[in-house]
Amino acid sequence: MRSRRGARAAALAAFLALLALCTLSPSLGRAQAPITLRVWHAYGQGSAEEQALRQAADAYVEAHPNQRIELLANAFGAYLSKLESAVPTGNGPDLFIDAHERIGHYAERGLVAPMPAPPAGSFAQVELDALSPGGTLYGLPLSLKCAALYLNTDLAPEEPTSLEALARMPHAPGDFPLVFEAENAYYVAALLHAHGGRLLDEGGDYAFVGPEAHAAVAQVRDLVQAGATPEEASGELVKRLFASGHAASAISGPWLAPDLPESLHYRVAPLPPAVEGGEPMRPYLTIEAAYVATHAQHPGEAAALADFLARGPGALIRAKVGRQIVADRAAYDDPEVAGDAFLATFRRAAAAAIPMPTDPHMRLTFEPAQQALRKVLRTGVPIDDALEEGARRFRDVTRPLPGPSSPTPAFVLLGLFLLALVFSMVRRLKDPETRAALSRSMPAYRWVAHAFVAVGLLVMLPLIVGALTSFFAGHGTDLHYAGLSNYIEILSARGGDLLGHGSFWLVLCVTVLWTVLNLALHVAIGVFLALLLNRPTLRLKGMYRVLLILPWAVPSYVTALSWKGMFHRQFGAVNALLTALGAEPVSFFAHFSTAFTANLVTNVWLGFPFMMVVTLGALSSIPKDLYEAAAVDGATKKQQFWRITAPLLVPALAPAVAMSAVWTFNMFNVVFLVSGGEPDGSTEILVSDAYRWAFTRSNQYGYAAAYAVLIFLLLVLFSKAAARGLARAEEKKA
């Protein structure tokens, strides 16, 4: 009896143990499953910084076998908008790397979580203060970036005593004592600080005005006019001139070094004083930091990873492999890091630099400041006038948003519309013939249902969401319902002159002029070349056709960038040709007429092959008998063209012209890449202006969406008018 009871007790104990094991096994499995940390960054693919981050991530995973790291590189231009979209929904990264000047924007939008304080003495206090808006630490500093002076030791063996002394260095024709982006407010800010000025004051107001700004801009203008630094210098031009030995010095950051050839003898020095005996130039300091995103799936592990990247082994890997000026003080105790002159010099330059303000208005200062610089350097506008215009632009972009409106009227109108729609559908379904026709059509509807769903999700739904967004105002994802305020502000030119600078109506006029001239030249050149290629006596037709179609085959952005380079004032092929012919070089992007012409030439180059191909197809369909009969009747070639060719080309060209009009009306690539809206935004078209409001003017998505809706309505009206015109033409022929 006892044995039976013992057996039962043993069986019960085994059962309970098995039940407990089954209950705990899922949780045990989950505990043992590796954790995946998603890390976003904006380093270039294959760059030294990206390789260093990858090696540091591998070292962290080796020390934490139960964790995995998923690195995702993002384009810098779209980085901010992606974070704003992904983080609030929980689909973003656990950890992301970005510059500190955006931290105010991130904190304001609730995109970053507070970080635990690092051990005392790990980082400079100024770096932690820059990452602590409102007294809360939101990130750990990874690396420091600022501008410094690169010196070609073969041309400039000694450090200059001042910027003025550097500009007076003797140089051969085609060479320059100094190259830097003179139209970029980021680099000019170092000169501005030396004269006692600021781009943005402590209250978040635009400060690129007054005597200090005047002195800085005047010195930049004198450098360009004296030939000490090139005109219209871009980052690519600076790199090319210094790397090829045609510049004794260059002002740039640590990002220039990886692109310099090993054969170039150079060293780096802190920026010198602006004038003899004056204050040293102090560039802006950018602190690259690691942030834990709100709604991160693993915030604790993400904070630990950020600490590993910022201090200790992670910092050493980034310093040695990525040549980054790491913020970790202990890293410079390593002999290899301490002995690197490049890192040591940039560390000294960073210590003297001014941390870029984290005020959300900071990034809005660059566009108006650069517009002012271009006005002075390209068109000779008086400095004070250009600076005051920049201040007005800043005030326009940062003006108060429309206040919230009650959505009740919109809901009432929407309800009435839906009721009317339902009433109309019910009324139609009462008709027996309608129900019978619907029943007969059901098999056909089943065949196209998948296409209807795909088009609805991929085309119609985004259009509806975009249209609804136009009724909201705000920055980024912080939107509130504003009714028709965006449309009223756009159509009223924000209370200013209806044809004033940047108004919707002025940009619309430029867009219409742009579209009409492009279409006229596309059709004229395309038809002319097609008629030449259609001649029966022409030899090598195939080769000519291939050559003439090539502009259409090359991606538009490649063509646009190529033409932009050819229109450069000092180094462009167009000005080289003008100079060879005895003419003066032209600053194409300094005046509306020449900048608009540069855009026009580029887009005509891209567009005429399409019209040529369409015309060739139409010409091949015209019966030869018509021309033979006309020749027998004594018609000349000119009469044959106007009486036979032209009327028969119209039906084929009309749809192509309508389609090309829509393309040209929205030809963003050419305007954005060639002129960039210069001068002073006068060559912007509607679609590029909408882009500016969405991505460079405080992320006013609702305002930009209203622009897009107006563009859509204009194109719908044009399409309707074109269709009616074609229908009337067909009726007259009939």
RAWOHU-V121136 format. One record per helix or strand of 2 or more residues. SS is the DSSP state (A for helix, B for strand). FROM is the first residue (numbers start at 1). LEN is the number of residues. If there is no record, write none. Layout:
# RAWOHU-V121136
[[SS | FROM | LEN] [SS | FROM | LEN]]
This chain:
# RAWOHU-V121136
[[A | 2 | 31] [B | 35 | 7] [A | 48 | 16] [B | 67 | 7] [A | 76 | 11] [B | 95 | 5] [A | 100 | 10] [A | 125 | 6] [A | 133 | 3] [B | 139 | 7] [B | 148 | 5] [A | 163 | 5] [A | 185 | 10] [A | 210 | 16] [A | 235 | 9] [B | 249 | 4] [A | 257 | 3] [B | 266 | 4] [B | 284 | 10] [A | 299 | 12] [A | 313 | 9] [B | 325 | 2] [A | 329 | 5] [A | 335 | 4] [A | 341 | 12] [B | 354 | 2] [A | 362 | 18] [A | 383 | 15] [A | 408 | 22] [A | 432 | 38] [B | 472 | 4] [B | 478 | 4] [A | 485 | 7] [A | 493 | 3] [A | 504 | 30] [A | 541 | 13] [A | 556 | 11] [A | 573 | 8] [A | 588 | 3] [A | 592 | 29] [A | 624 | 9] [A | 637 | 29] [A | 668 | 8] [A | 686 | 10] [A | 701 | 33]]
